[in-house]
Amino acid sequence: MKICGRCDQSIQGRQKYTTHDIPSPSGPGATVYLHVAPCKRVPTQTTQDSLYH
Ligand SMILES: [Zn+2]
């Protein structure tokens, strides 16, 4: 199952999506899936809070 990296919802088989490859310097990169249709971004819980202050 694919999870949309923007709205954090599962991507159903008949929903269109795009992929973004994220290279990682410390191992294999990750692939992020995003709905093609606009979807609502959910707040991400990261350690980068300072970026949004
Ligand atoms: Zn989405």
PDB file of the backbone (N, CA, C, O) and the ligand in Angstrom, with CONECT records:
HET     ZN  A 101       1
ATOM      1  N   MET A   1       0.843  -1.196   0.000  1.00  0.00           N
ATOM      2  CA  MET A   1       0.000   0.000   0.000  1.00  0.00           C
ATOM      3  C   MET A   1       0.877   1.244   0.000  1.00  0.00           C
ATOM      4  O   MET A   1       1.912   1.295   0.664  1.00  0.00           O
ATOM      5  N   LYS A   2       0.447   2.230  -0.748  1.00  0.00           N
ATOM      6  CA  LYS A   2       1.199   3.473  -0.840  1.00  0.00           C
ATOM      7  C   LYS A   2       0.540   4.529   0.048  1.00  0.00           C
ATOM      8  O   LYS A   2      -0.684   4.617   0.140  1.00  0.00           O
ATOM      9  N   ILE A   3       1.379   5.314   0.689  1.00  0.00           N
ATOM     10  CA  ILE A   3       0.875   6.387   1.537  1.00  0.00           C
ATOM     11  C   ILE A   3       1.301   7.718   0.929  1.00  0.00           C
ATOM     12  O   ILE A   3       2.468   7.922   0.596  1.00  0.00           O
ATOM     13  N   CYS A   4       0.341   8.610   0.792  1.00  0.00           N
ATOM     14  CA  CYS A   4       0.652   9.923   0.240  1.00  0.00           C
ATOM     15  C   CYS A   4       1.523  10.699   1.230  1.00  0.00           C
ATOM     16  O   CYS A   4       1.217  10.759   2.420  1.00  0.00           O
ATOM     17  N   GLY A   5       2.584  11.277   0.739  1.00  0.00           N
ATOM     18  CA  GLY A   5       3.502  12.005   1.603  1.00  0.00           C
ATOM     19  C   GLY A   5       2.991  13.384   1.980  1.00  0.00           C
ATOM     20  O   GLY A   5       3.616  14.069   2.790  1.00  0.00           O
ATOM     21  N   ARG A   6       1.895  13.796   1.425  1.00  0.00           N
ATOM     22  CA  ARG A   6       1.374  15.130   1.717  1.00  0.00           C
ATOM     23  C   ARG A   6       0.203  15.063   2.695  1.00  0.00           C
ATOM     24  O   ARG A   6       0.200  15.744   3.721  1.00  0.00           O
ATOM     25  N   CYS A   7      -0.789  14.237   2.369  1.00  0.00           N
ATOM     26  CA  CYS A   7      -1.965  14.172   3.244  1.00  0.00           C
ATOM     27  C   CYS A   7      -1.903  12.973   4.177  1.00  0.00           C
ATOM     28  O   CYS A   7      -2.740  12.835   5.069  1.00  0.00           O
ATOM     29  N   ASP A   8      -0.924  12.112   3.977  1.00  0.00           N
ATOM     30  CA  ASP A   8      -0.723  10.970   4.864  1.00  0.00           C
ATOM     31  C   ASP A   8      -1.864   9.966   4.785  1.00  0.00           C
ATOM     32  O   ASP A   8      -2.084   9.186   5.712  1.00  0.00           O
ATOM     33  N   GLN A   9      -2.574   9.993   3.690  1.00  0.00           N
ATOM     34  CA  GLN A   9      -3.643   9.020   3.493  1.00  0.00           C
ATOM     35  C   GLN A   9      -3.177   7.979   2.488  1.00  0.00           C
ATOM     36  O   GLN A   9      -2.282   8.232   1.681  1.00  0.00           O
ATOM     37  N   SER A  10      -3.790   6.816   2.548  1.00  0.00           N
ATOM     38  CA  SER A  10      -3.425   5.773   1.612  1.00  0.00           C
ATOM     39  C   SER A  10      -3.886   6.149   0.210  1.00  0.00           C
ATOM     40  O   SER A  10      -4.900   6.821   0.021  1.00  0.00           O
ATOM     41  N   ILE A  11      -3.123   5.701  -0.743  1.00  0.00           N
ATOM     42  CA  ILE A  11      -3.462   5.961  -2.136  1.00  0.00           C
ATOM     43  C   ILE A  11      -4.114   4.720  -2.694  1.00  0.00           C
ATOM     44  O   ILE A  11      -3.497   3.659  -2.791  1.00  0.00           O
ATOM     45  N   GLN A  12      -5.362   4.867  -3.056  1.00  0.00           N
ATOM     46  CA  GLN A  12      -6.104   3.726  -3.577  1.00  0.00           C
ATOM     47  C   GLN A  12      -5.639   3.414  -4.995  1.00  0.00           C
ATOM     48  O   GLN A  12      -5.060   4.254  -5.683  1.00  0.00           O
ATOM     49  N   GLY A  13      -5.908   2.199  -5.401  1.00  0.00           N
ATOM     50  CA  GLY A  13      -5.402   1.745  -6.680  1.00  0.00           C
ATOM     51  C   GLY A  13      -5.857   2.569  -7.864  1.00  0.00           C
ATOM     52  O   GLY A  13      -5.135   2.694  -8.854  1.00  0.00           O
ATOM     53  N   ARG A  14      -7.047   3.129  -7.768  1.00  0.00           N
ATOM     54  CA  ARG A  14      -7.560   3.878  -8.914  1.00  0.00           C
ATOM     55  C   ARG A  14      -7.272   5.369  -8.792  1.00  0.00           C
ATOM     56  O   ARG A  14      -7.673   6.143  -9.661  1.00  0.00           O
ATOM     57  N   GLN A  15      -6.589   5.784  -7.737  1.00  0.00           N
ATOM     58  CA  GLN A  15      -6.223   7.189  -7.610  1.00  0.00           C
ATOM     59  C   GLN A  15      -4.874   7.420  -8.275  1.00  0.00           C
ATOM     60  O   GLN A  15      -3.958   6.603  -8.176  1.00  0.00           O
ATOM     61  N   LYS A  16      -4.779   8.547  -8.949  1.00  0.00           N
ATOM     62  CA  LYS A  16      -3.521   8.870  -9.598  1.00  0.00           C
ATOM     63  C   LYS A  16      -2.541   9.433  -8.579  1.00  0.00           C
ATOM     64  O   LYS A  16      -2.925  10.114  -7.628  1.00  0.00           O
ATOM     65  N   TYR A  17      -1.281   9.136  -8.800  1.00  0.00           N
ATOM     66  CA  TYR A  17      -0.266   9.629  -7.886  1.00  0.00           C
ATOM     67  C   TYR A  17       1.024   9.858  -8.651  1.00  0.00           C
ATOM     68  O   TYR A  17       1.218   9.350  -9.756  1.00  0.00           O
ATOM     69  N   THR A  18       1.889  10.628  -8.041  1.00  0.00           N
ATOM     70  CA  THR A  18       3.206  10.833  -8.602  1.00  0.00           C
ATOM     71  C   THR A  18       4.226  10.357  -7.588  1.00  0.00           C
ATOM     72  O   THR A  18       3.913  10.172  -6.412  1.00  0.00           O
ATOM     73  N   THR A  19       5.421  10.164  -8.043  1.00  0.00           N
ATOM     74  CA  THR A  19       6.469   9.704  -7.135  1.00  0.00           C
ATOM     75  C   THR A  19       7.604  10.713  -7.098  1.00  0.00           C
ATOM     76  O   THR A  19       7.923  11.363  -8.094  1.00  0.00           O
ATOM     77  N   HIS A  20       8.193  10.821  -5.937  1.00  0.00           N
ATOM     78  CA  HIS A  20       9.379  11.648  -5.772  1.00  0.00           C
ATOM     79  C   HIS A  20      10.458  10.788  -5.124  1.00  0.00           C
ATOM     80  O   HIS A  20      10.263  10.218  -4.051  1.00  0.00           O
ATOM     81  N   ASP A  21      11.574  10.711  -5.786  1.00  0.00           N
ATOM     82  CA  ASP A  21      12.686   9.964  -5.216  1.00  0.00           C
ATOM     83  C   ASP A  21      13.525  10.884  -4.355  1.00  0.00           C
ATOM     84  O   ASP A  21      13.940  11.957  -4.794  1.00  0.00           O
ATOM     85  N   ILE A  22      13.768  10.464  -3.139  1.00  0.00           N
ATOM     86  CA  ILE A  22      14.566  11.265  -2.218  1.00  0.00           C
ATOM     87  C   ILE A  22      15.872  10.532  -1.951  1.00  0.00           C
ATOM     88  O   ILE A  22      15.886   9.531  -1.234  1.00  0.00           O
ATOM     89  N   PRO A  23      16.953  11.014  -2.513  1.00  0.00           N
ATOM     90  CA  PRO A  23      18.237  10.346  -2.283  1.00  0.00           C
ATOM     91  C   PRO A  23      18.690  10.527  -0.843  1.00  0.00           C
ATOM     92  O   PRO A  23      18.471  11.569  -0.226  1.00  0.00           O
ATOM     93  N   SER A  24      19.315   9.501  -0.333  1.00  0.00           N
ATOM     94  CA  SER A  24      19.817   9.560   1.036  1.00  0.00           C
ATOM     95  C   SER A  24      21.314   9.309   1.024  1.00  0.00           C
ATOM     96  O   SER A  24      21.775   8.369   0.376  1.00  0.00           O
ATOM     97  N   PRO A  25      22.082  10.131   1.725  1.00  0.00           N
ATOM     98  CA  PRO A  25      23.529   9.931   1.742  1.00  0.00           C
ATOM     99  C   PRO A  25      23.935   8.725   2.564  1.00  0.00           C
ATOM    100  O   PRO A  25      25.073   8.269   2.458  1.00  0.00           O
ATOM    101  N   SER A  26      23.052   8.204   3.365  1.00  0.00           N
ATOM    102  CA  SER A  26      23.430   7.131   4.280  1.00  0.00           C
ATOM    103  C   SER A  26      22.730   5.823   3.948  1.00  0.00           C
ATOM    104  O   SER A  26      22.552   4.967   4.816  1.00  0.00           O
ATOM    105  N   GLY A  27      22.338   5.672   2.704  1.00  0.00           N
ATOM    106  CA  GLY A  27      21.694   4.418   2.359  1.00  0.00           C
ATOM    107  C   GLY A  27      20.809   4.608   1.156  1.00  0.00           C
ATOM    108  O   GLY A  27      20.844   5.640   0.487  1.00  0.00           O
ATOM    109  N   PRO A  28      20.021   3.598   0.897  1.00  0.00           N
ATOM    110  CA  PRO A  28      19.108   3.694  -0.239  1.00  0.00           C
ATOM    111  C   PRO A  28      18.112   4.826  -0.061  1.00  0.00           C
ATOM    112  O   PRO A  28      17.628   5.075   1.044  1.00  0.00           O
ATOM    113  N   GLY A  29      17.819   5.488  -1.124  1.00  0.00           N
ATOM    114  CA  GLY A  29      16.883   6.599  -1.058  1.00  0.00           C
ATOM    115  C   GLY A  29      15.474   6.115  -0.815  1.00  0.00           C
ATOM    116  O   GLY A  29      15.171   4.925  -0.902  1.00  0.00           O
ATOM    117  N   ALA A  30      14.631   7.067  -0.509  1.00  0.00           N
ATOM    118  CA  ALA A  30      13.234   6.735  -0.264  1.00  0.00           C
ATOM    119  C   ALA A  30      12.398   7.257  -1.420  1.00  0.00           C
ATOM    120  O   ALA A  30      12.766   8.220  -2.092  1.00  0.00           O
ATOM    121  N   THR A  31      11.289   6.615  -1.631  1.00  0.00           N
ATOM    122  CA  THR A  31      10.345   7.069  -2.641  1.00  0.00           C
ATOM    123  C   THR A  31       9.091   7.566  -1.939  1.00  0.00           C
ATOM    124  O   THR A  31       8.470   6.853  -1.150  1.00  0.00           O
ATOM    125  N   VAL A  32       8.739   8.798  -2.245  1.00  0.00           N
ATOM    126  CA  VAL A  32       7.538   9.376  -1.648  1.00  0.00           C
ATOM    127  C   VAL A  32       6.454   9.431  -2.713  1.00  0.00           C
ATOM    128  O   VAL A  32       6.710   9.815  -3.854  1.00  0.00           O
ATOM    129  N   TYR A  33       5.277   9.055  -2.341  1.00  0.00           N
ATOM    130  CA  TYR A  33       4.141   9.099  -3.250  1.00  0.00           C
ATOM    131  C   TYR A  33       3.263  10.288  -2.896  1.00  0.00           C
ATOM    132  O   TYR A  33       3.054  10.595  -1.722  1.00  0.00           O
ATOM    133  N   LEU A  34       2.758  10.946  -3.913  1.00  0.00           N
ATOM    134  CA  LEU A  34       1.873  12.084  -3.703  1.00  0.00           C
ATOM    135  C   LEU A  34       0.660  11.944  -4.600  1.00  0.00           C
ATOM    136  O   LEU A  34       0.774  11.553  -5.762  1.00  0.00           O
ATOM    137  N   HIS A  35      -0.502  12.267  -4.056  1.00  0.00           N
ATOM    138  CA  HIS A  35      -1.691  12.299  -4.901  1.00  0.00           C
ATOM    139  C   HIS A  35      -1.504  13.332  -6.006  1.00  0.00           C
ATOM    140  O   HIS A  35      -0.910  14.388  -5.790  1.00  0.00           O
ATOM    141  N   VAL A  36      -2.008  13.020  -7.167  1.00  0.00           N
ATOM    142  CA  VAL A  36      -2.024  14.023  -8.229  1.00  0.00           C
ATOM    143  C   VAL A  36      -3.064  15.086  -7.908  1.00  0.00           C
ATOM    144  O   VAL A  36      -2.830  16.283  -8.075  1.00  0.00           O
ATOM    145  N   ALA A  37      -4.216  14.620  -7.446  1.00  0.00           N
ATOM    146  CA  ALA A  37      -5.258  15.562  -7.055  1.00  0.00           C
ATOM    147  C   ALA A  37      -4.811  16.321  -5.807  1.00  0.00           C
ATOM    148  O   ALA A  37      -4.148  15.757  -4.938  1.00  0.00           O
ATOM    149  N   PRO A  38      -5.174  17.592  -5.722  1.00  0.00           N
ATOM    150  CA  PRO A  38      -4.789  18.362  -4.539  1.00  0.00           C
ATOM    151  C   PRO A  38      -5.355  17.713  -3.283  1.00  0.00           C
ATOM    152  O   PRO A  38      -6.532  17.358  -3.225  1.00  0.00           O
ATOM    153  N   CYS A  39      -4.521  17.569  -2.310  1.00  0.00           N
ATOM    154  CA  CYS A  39      -4.962  16.993  -1.050  1.00  0.00           C
ATOM    155  C   CYS A  39      -4.410  17.841   0.081  1.00  0.00           C
ATOM    156  O   CYS A  39      -3.497  18.647  -0.100  1.00  0.00           O
ATOM    157  N   LYS A  40      -4.984  17.636   1.236  1.00  0.00           N
ATOM    158  CA  LYS A  40      -4.661  18.517   2.353  1.00  0.00           C
ATOM    159  C   LYS A  40      -3.399  18.047   3.059  1.00  0.00           C
ATOM    160  O   LYS A  40      -3.306  16.898   3.490  1.00  0.00           O
ATOM    161  N   ARG A  41      -2.454  18.925   3.168  1.00  0.00           N
ATOM    162  CA  ARG A  41      -1.215  18.582   3.839  1.00  0.00           C
ATOM    163  C   ARG A  41      -1.446  18.496   5.347  1.00  0.00           C
ATOM    164  O   ARG A  41      -2.123  19.338   5.937  1.00  0.00           O
ATOM    165  N   VAL A  42      -0.883  17.483   5.940  1.00  0.00           N
ATOM    166  CA  VAL A  42      -0.976  17.350   7.387  1.00  0.00           C
ATOM    167  C   VAL A  42       0.344  17.803   8.003  1.00  0.00           C
ATOM    168  O   VAL A  42       1.404  17.652   7.395  1.00  0.00           O
ATOM    169  N   PRO A  43       0.275  18.356   9.202  1.00  0.00           N
ATOM    170  CA  PRO A  43       1.517  18.758   9.856  1.00  0.00           C
ATOM    171  C   PRO A  43       2.411  17.557  10.091  1.00  0.00           C
ATOM    172  O   PRO A  43       1.957  16.518  10.570  1.00  0.00           O
ATOM    173  N   THR A  44       3.659  17.701   9.758  1.00  0.00           N
ATOM    174  CA  THR A  44       4.594  16.605   9.968  1.00  0.00           C
ATOM    175  C   THR A  44       5.309  16.796  11.286  1.00  0.00           C
ATOM    176  O   THR A  44       5.655  17.910  11.677  1.00  0.00           O
ATOM    177  N   GLN A  45       5.519  15.692  11.954  1.00  0.00           N
ATOM    178  CA  GLN A  45       6.215  15.757  13.235  1.00  0.00           C
ATOM    179  C   GLN A  45       7.682  15.463  13.006  1.00  0.00           C
ATOM    180  O   GLN A  45       8.121  14.313  12.985  1.00  0.00           O
ATOM    181  N   THR A  46       8.419  16.540  12.836  1.00  0.00           N
ATOM    182  CA  THR A  46       9.840  16.384  12.600  1.00  0.00           C
ATOM    183  C   THR A  46      10.606  17.223  13.615  1.00  0.00           C
ATOM    184  O   THR A  46      10.015  17.875  14.476  1.00  0.00           O
ATOM    185  N   THR A  47      11.892  17.196  13.503  1.00  0.00           N
ATOM    186  CA  THR A  47      12.721  17.992  14.413  1.00  0.00           C
ATOM    187  C   THR A  47      13.071  19.331  13.776  1.00  0.00           C
ATOM    188  O   THR A  47      13.953  20.047  14.250  1.00  0.00           O
ATOM    189  N   GLN A  48      12.367  19.658  12.696  1.00  0.00           N
ATOM    190  CA  GLN A  48      12.683  20.884  11.973  1.00  0.00           C
ATOM    191  C   GLN A  48      11.688  21.998  12.301  1.00  0.00           C
ATOM    192  O   GLN A  48      11.353  22.814  11.443  1.00  0.00           O
ATOM    193  N   ASP A  49      11.230  22.022  13.524  1.00  0.00           N
ATOM    194  CA  ASP A  49      10.243  23.021  13.910  1.00  0.00           C
ATOM    195  C   ASP A  49      10.744  24.438  13.687  1.00  0.00           C
ATOM    196  O   ASP A  49       9.963  25.342  13.391  1.00  0.00           O
ATOM    197  N   SER A  50      12.027  24.625  13.829  1.00  0.00           N
ATOM    198  CA  SER A  50      12.568  25.974  13.727  1.00  0.00           C
ATOM    199  C   SER A  50      12.344  26.576  12.347  1.00  0.00           C
ATOM    200  O   SER A  50      12.368  27.795  12.182  1.00  0.00           O
ATOM    201  N   LEU A  51      12.127  25.719  11.364  1.00  0.00           N
ATOM    202  CA  LEU A  51      11.905  26.228  10.017  1.00  0.00           C
ATOM    203  C   LEU A  51      10.602  27.001   9.924  1.00  0.00           C
ATOM    204  O   LEU A  51      10.427  27.826   9.027  1.00  0.00           O
ATOM    205  N   TYR A  52       9.701  26.742  10.832  1.00  0.00           N
ATOM    206  CA  TYR A  52       8.369  27.325  10.712  1.00  0.00           C
ATOM    207  C   TYR A  52       8.123  28.415  11.737  1.00  0.00           C
ATOM    208  O   TYR A  52       6.993  28.890  11.856  1.00  0.00           O
ATOM    209  N   HIS A  53       9.120  28.821  12.466  1.00  0.00           N
ATOM    210  CA  HIS A  53       8.946  29.877  13.457  1.00  0.00           C
ATOM    211  C   HIS A  53       9.069  31.249  12.848  1.00  0.00           C
ATOM    212  O   HIS A  53       8.947  32.251  13.553  1.00  0.00           O
TER     213      HIS A  53
HETATM  214 ZN    ZN A 101      -2.552  13.060  -0.675  1.00  0.00          ZN2+
END
